């Protein structure tokens, strides 16, 4: 899966989901890599944080497989960092390929040095000072914004954000994303060669037809002519 994602991006994955009717599930805006340019693709290893790292250690011990992505549900809290250098080092030792945190991290210089991709809202010095009751779903699923993900989902993440795709739809999504990529690269080449995007998309034709039929949207027009701009 990481190899197939290598030449793609989360915007392409998002557009492919829209085209295929796959529910579009994105982490909230602002969940970005600690080190710009880091990327992730792999199976969700879910964990809900209740104030202690023990839930992560249990996930590594009982459920982790090489290449998994630890997805941490800390309810998007902005008052504490729930992972630091030791948790990330332990994730690396367990074969985990990276972390996605719905919350904050700390020990930023150490995380940069470790190099394992970590995506979060950002850095915050204080760690947890609470210990909440642990729920039965602690290692079954994780919430990331309005979405709930589990081991039946895959993570795709880069500088533009984090997306979750059902594993059983991943082949179709990646294939469609690759098709969109090729179409857009060709469109970009033609713009550089002097053929405007308006010409390529027959935009004047679209305006004329839309004036006669307001239900004829630009998206419908792109689909009819084989463009890819929006999805």
C-alpha positions as CSV (number, residue, x, y, z in Angstrom):
1,X,0.0,0.0,0.0
2,X,2.7,2.6,0.8
3,X,4.3,1.9,-2.7
4,X,1.0,2.5,-4.5
5,X,0.5,5.8,-2.5
6,X,4.1,7.0,-3.2
7,X,3.3,9.0,-6.3
8,X,-0.2,10.0,-5.2
9,X,-1.5,12.5,-2.6
10,X,-4.4,12.8,-0.2
11,X,-6.2,15.3,-2.5
12,X,-6.1,12.6,-5.2
13,X,-7.4,10.0,-2.7
14,X,-10.2,12.4,-1.7
15,X,-11.2,13.1,-5.3
16,X,-11.2,9.3,-6.0
17,X,-13.5,8.7,-3.0
18,X,-15.9,11.3,-4.3
19,X,-15.9,9.9,-7.8
20,X,-16.5,6.3,-6.5
21,X,-19.1,7.2,-3.9
22,X,-16.8,6.1,-1.0
23,X,-17.6,8.0,2.2
24,X,-15.1,10.9,2.5
25,X,-13.5,10.6,6.0
26,X,-10.8,13.2,6.8
27,X,-9.2,14.1,10.0
28,X,-10.0,17.7,11.0
29,X,-7.9,20.4,9.3
30,X,-4.8,21.1,11.2
31,X,-3.7,17.5,11.8
32,X,-0.4,17.7,9.9
33,X,3.0,16.1,10.1
34,X,5.5,17.2,12.7
35,X,8.1,17.2,9.9
36,X,6.9,18.6,6.6
37,X,7.0,16.0,3.8
38,X,6.3,13.0,6.0
39,X,3.8,10.5,4.5
40,X,1.9,7.5,5.8
41,X,-0.1,4.7,4.3
42,X,-1.2,1.6,6.3
43,X,-3.8,-0.1,8.4
44,X,-5.4,1.6,11.4
45,X,-4.2,0.5,14.8
46,X,-6.7,2.2,17.0
47,X,-6.2,3.4,20.6
48,X,-8.3,5.7,22.8
49,X,-6.2,7.7,25.3
50,X,-7.5,8.0,28.9
51,X,-4.5,9.7,30.4
52,X,-1.9,7.0,30.4
53,X,0.4,5.4,27.7
54,X,-0.5,1.9,28.9
55,X,-3.2,1.7,26.2
56,X,-0.6,2.3,23.5
57,X,1.7,-0.4,25.0
58,X,-1.2,-2.8,25.0
59,X,-2.0,-2.0,21.4
60,X,1.6,-2.8,20.4
61,X,1.6,-6.0,22.4
62,X,-1.8,-7.4,21.4
63,X,-2.7,-6.0,18.0
64,X,0.1,-4.3,16.1
65,X,1.4,-5.7,12.8
66,X,4.4,-4.3,10.9
67,X,3.4,-1.2,8.9
68,X,0.3,-0.4,11.0
69,X,-0.5,3.2,11.8
70,X,-1.3,4.0,15.5
71,X,-4.4,6.2,15.4
72,X,-4.8,7.9,18.8
73,X,-8.1,9.3,19.9
74,X,-7.5,12.0,22.5
75,X,-10.8,13.8,21.7
76,X,-8.9,16.6,20.0
77,X,-7.8,18.0,23.3
78,X,-5.7,21.1,23.3
79,X,-4.8,21.1,27.0
80,X,-2.4,18.2,27.0
81,X,0.1,16.3,24.8
82,X,-0.7,12.6,24.8
83,X,2.5,11.3,23.0
84,X,6.2,12.1,23.3
85,X,9.5,10.6,22.5
86,X,9.2,7.4,24.5
87,X,5.8,6.5,23.0
88,X,7.1,7.1,19.5
89,X,10.3,5.2,20.0
90,X,8.2,2.3,21.4
91,X,5.9,2.5,18.4
92,X,9.0,2.2,16.1
93,X,10.3,-0.8,18.1
94,X,6.9,-2.5,17.6
95,X,7.1,-2.1,13.8
96,X,4.5,0.7,13.6
97,X,5.0,2.9,10.6
98,X,3.7,6.1,12.1
99,X,1.2,7.8,14.3
100,X,-1.9,10.0,13.7
101,X,-3.0,11.8,16.8
102,X,-6.3,13.5,17.3
103,X,-4.7,15.8,19.8
104,X,-1.2,17.1,20.6
105,X,2.3,15.8,20.9
106,X,5.4,17.0,22.8
107,X,9.2,16.4,22.7
108,X,9.3,17.9,19.2
109,X,13.1,17.9,18.7
110,X,13.2,14.3,19.7
111,X,10.4,13.3,17.4
112,X,12.2,15.1,14.5
113,X,15.4,13.1,15.3
114,X,13.5,9.8,15.6
115,X,12.1,10.4,12.2
116,X,9.0,8.2,12.5
117,X,6.1,10.1,11.0
118,X,3.8,11.7,13.5
119,X,0.7,13.7,12.6
120,X,-1.1,15.9,15.2
121,X,-2.6,19.3,15.8
122,X,0.8,20.5,17.1
123,X,3.1,20.7,20.1
124,X,2.2,21.4,23.8
125,X,4.5,21.0,26.7
126,X,2.2,19.7,29.4
127,X,1.4,16.0,29.5
128,X,-1.8,14.4,31.0
129,X,-2.5,15.0,34.7
130,X,-5.7,13.0,34.5
131,X,-6.6,9.3,34.5
132,X,-10.1,8.7,33.2
133,X,-12.0,5.4,33.4
134,X,-11.2,3.2,30.4
135,X,-14.0,2.2,28.1
136,X,-14.4,-1.2,26.4
137,X,-13.8,0.4,23.0
138,X,-10.3,1.5,24.0
139,X,-8.5,-0.8,21.5
140,X,-11.4,-1.5,19.2
141,X,-11.8,1.9,17.5
142,X,-10.7,5.5,17.5
143,X,-12.5,8.7,16.8
144,X,-10.8,11.3,14.7
145,X,-13.0,14.4,14.5
146,X,-16.5,13.2,13.5
147,X,-15.4,9.9,12.2
148,X,-14.8,6.5,13.9
149,X,-12.1,4.2,12.4
150,X,-10.9,0.7,13.2
151,X,-8.7,-2.0,11.9
152,X,-10.9,-2.4,8.8
153,X,-9.7,1.0,7.6
154,X,-6.5,2.3,6.0
155,X,-4.8,5.6,6.7
156,X,-3.4,7.9,4.0
157,X,-1.6,11.0,5.2
158,X,0.7,13.7,3.8
159,X,1.2,17.5,4.1
160,X,-2.4,18.1,3.0
161,X,-3.9,16.0,5.8
162,X,-5.1,12.6,6.8
163,X,-7.8,10.4,5.1
164,X,-9.3,7.1,6.1
165,X,-10.5,4.6,3.5
166,X,-12.2,1.2,4.1
167,X,-9.6,-1.5,3.3
168,X,-12.0,-3.3,1.0
169,X,-12.3,-0.2,-1.2
170,X,-8.6,0.7,-1.2
171,X,-7.7,-1.0,-4.5
172,X,-10.5,0.8,-6.4
173,X,-9.7,4.2,-4.7
174,X,-6.0,4.0,-5.4
175,X,-6.6,2.9,-9.0
176,X,-9.0,5.8,-9.6
177,X,-6.6,8.2,-7.8
178,X,-3.9,7.1,-10.2
179,X,-6.2,7.8,-13.2
180,X,-6.9,11.3,-11.9
181,X,-3.2,11.9,-11.3
182,X,-2.4,11.0,-14.9
183,X,-5.2,13.2,-16.3
184,X,-4.2,16.2,-14.2
185,X,-0.5,15.9,-15.0
186,X,-1.4,15.9,-18.7
187,X,-3.6,19.0,-18.2
188,X,-0.7,20.7,-16.3
189,X,1.7,19.8,-19.2
190,X,-0.7,21.3,-21.7
191,X,-1.1,24.6,-19.7
192,X,2.6,25.0,-19.6
193,X,2.7,24.4,-23.4
194,X,0.2,27.3,-23.9
195,X,-3.2,25.6,-23.9
196,X,-5.2,27.1,-21.1
197,X,-7.3,25.1,-18.8
198,X,-10.4,27.0,-20.1
199,X,-9.6,25.7,-23.6
200,X,-8.9,22.2,-22.3
201,X,-12.2,22.0,-20.4
202,X,-14.2,23.7,-23.2
203,X,-15.3,26.3,-20.7
204,X,-17.1,28.5,-23.2
205,X,-19.1,25.5,-24.2
206,X,-19.9,24.8,-20.6
207,X,-21.0,28.5,-20.0
208,X,-23.3,28.3,-23.0
209,X,-24.9,25.0,-22.0
210,X,-25.2,26.1,-18.3
211,X,-27.0,29.3,-19.4
212,X,-29.6,27.1,-21.1
213,X,-29.8,24.4,-18.4
214,X,-28.7,25.5,-14.9
215,X,-28.7,21.9,-13.8
216,X,-25.7,21.3,-16.1
217,X,-23.0,21.9,-13.5
218,X,-19.3,22.2,-14.2
219,X,-18.7,18.9,-12.5
220,X,-21.2,17.2,-14.9
221,X,-19.4,18.9,-17.8
222,X,-16.0,17.7,-16.6
223,X,-17.3,14.1,-16.3
224,X,-18.7,14.3,-19.8
225,X,-15.4,15.5,-21.4
226,X,-13.1,13.5,-19.2
227,X,-11.6,16.3,-17.1
228,X,-10.4,15.8,-13.6
229,X,-10.2,19.3,-11.9
230,X,-12.7,18.8,-9.2
231,X,-12.9,15.1,-8.6
